[in-house]
Amino acid sequence: MKIFRRYLLPQVEKDLKRKMVFLAGARQVGKTTFGLSLPGARAGYLNWDIPEHRARILKGELPPGPFWFFDEIHKYRAWRNFLKGAYDGRPPGQKILVTGSARLDFYRYSGDSLQGRYHLLRLHPLSVAELGIRSSKDFQQLFRLGGFPEPFFGGSQVEARRWSREYRNLLIREEVTSLERIQDLGNLEALVLRLPELVGSPLSINALREDLGVSFKTVANWLSVLERLYALFRVPPFGSPRIRAVKKSTKPYLLDWALVSSEPARFENLVACHLLKWVHFQQDALGRDLDLRFFRDRDGREVDFVVTEREKPILAVECKWFEGEIDKSLRYFKSHFPGCEAWQITATGKKDFLSKEGIRHCPAPLFLGSLV
């Protein structure tokens, strides 16, 4: 595989001509490298985490030139007022890129609105489509090493494990402490260590509360913090009276699927990340009203993922480690929503066919390669 341009490049270049661009995403997903690759960005780069750059921001001493690139500025409590002033007073043609390792739409500390002044785009880890993966060997490398650029391009499973361990420590000791008021970092780290075991299963905050010896409210807050920092995401259920759906529980997944030890669960997590990446791209770049969900009903039938558009299912995906017959739950779901595109994808299988119900059965790289 060769070096490639990140999938958001055309959209970022287009949006920078009209408004500020907020580029959000997990720590070390490649935001800074991506931003610095844009023409003129390096000369206009200011990082809030670098003391000299922070002093220039506080003094209002902005770089000359047609491009301002503000990195991690959301850690500055008055960042929205600062950006509003910079944008409103910018010279004609000035491009402004803002990147952050947290949900930039959440960390808003002042009352002034930036509404109408920016486009938000979310950068995700590497994927089958972005890497142009075709072979089973390359897919297995992505499956083992995860989609973050450093461990993936490093090519070593040992180094990938070391990277994941260091990443977790940096997330808790630096990112969390810079943005959130959390005292009990030890129990928060214990929660982070538990999460890989919970991937793909209904999440019980009560069970976690008992295990950690803290309150329900505390666990719920910690999970929200980890979501805001892109350490995890939760998939809610798709509910419809037509299929007696369960509507309460959510399923957790990690952005770094390499942390998940169970291979079938890791495969499901990888697919969840690919689908979320596609959904976010459709939302951010095309304005589509899509959501990622799963299906489970009161009779125990379950489909791993359902993508909805304006609350109507348009895509259903069932993940299997081995190839085999079409899953009964997926058949049931397809029979109730015949217009919904349905796929059963396998991590290790080679068969590619269309069932009599109109369900596509194929190797995972074939389906995932059709996303972003």
C-alpha angles and dihedrals in degrees: 000000000000136000110280141187115259113257095243095056098099092046094047092049090049095047095046089065090062111028145350114294120222108201110193131177147122121311112277094010088127105266097134094043089048093049094047090053090066116098111267095004097109093059091050098044120133121172119195090210092062110081096217091049091046090054091052091051092050091049092047092239101150123184118261114243139071098284131064116187115188114190124194091350091142086082087071107087093218094045096122094053089046093052093044090056093045092049097044092047098040121129116252112284095015113155119212124193121183121189131185141167092229140057100290089193090062106043098075111144102171134058098237113101127229089196112148094012101089148033117223118218125177120215115211134193120276118289142191093263096044092050093043091234115184106153129074089232093059091045090053090052091055089045093053101039103035129230102281108114100233099054093035096053090039087067096205123114091203092053090045090056090049090049092051092051093050090044091056092050093049091047093054101035099040114017098040095043093048094054110022137050100234120148102177100069092156094063091041088057089048088055091050090051091052096051099080089061091054099052114132096005128103108277116237112195089184092059091049090048091055094045094050097038094231134113127281089242091053094052091045090051093048092051090051090050091052090049092051089053092048093243091126142358131207124221115212124210126265108237127200129160088220092069103030091242126193108240109183114065128072131204121228126220134178128230087222101058091176087080092068110095099194107082097212090048091046090052091051089049092051090052091047090054092049092050093046090050090053093045092050091048091051090048098044102037103028103026095234119160097233131151133186115229142151131228128233127155134197091262093061098257112144139182116193099224138011123181113206131196113203087346094305118114114246101162134029123187129187118191122213129178093209128032119251144122121338109277114258093225091053089050090051092050092047091051090056094043105032092167092059115100108238131198135179108198129188132207096210105019130101104196117115118187145131116242124223088256090058095256117143115224114193147134112288098245090060093058097035090050089064092063126063 
